[in-house]
Amino acid sequence: QVQLVESGGGLVQPGGSLRLSCAASGSIFSRYAMAWYRQASGKQRELVAVITIGSSTNYADSVKGRFTISRDNAKNTVYLQMNSLKPEDTAVYYCAGDQVLHNIVVLIPGSWGQGTQVTVSS
């Protein structure tokens, strides 16, 4: 499985932007579908965005039009650009990957990052 390390979280005011990065190593990154999940305090983990090996994307309704997932296979990195952030976006964000897209959709990807905290507050 691929090893994943997230970066880019932090504190931002409502309406602001952040870009999360997830660096992969240990396997052939281009063979992995990648995703970002998040888990707010006291809530279940939810799938935020997915990007396939062919770079097709899909988003949770709550972030559609505000978040953009992308990948750079040359850099073994997946990104999550988050704009127009809201307090309800506050959560720990996790990068994940799997060679089987279905595993990502059903929330059981084979590889997880350690998570990065995003806090949206004035």
Buried (B, 14 or more C-beta within 10 A) or exposed (E): EBEBBBBBBEEBEEEBEBEBBBBBEEBEBEEBBBBBBBBBEEEEBBBBBBBBBEEEEBBBEEBEEBBBBBBEBEEBBBBBBBBEBEEEBBBBBBBBBBBEBEBBBEEEBBBBBEBBEBBBEE
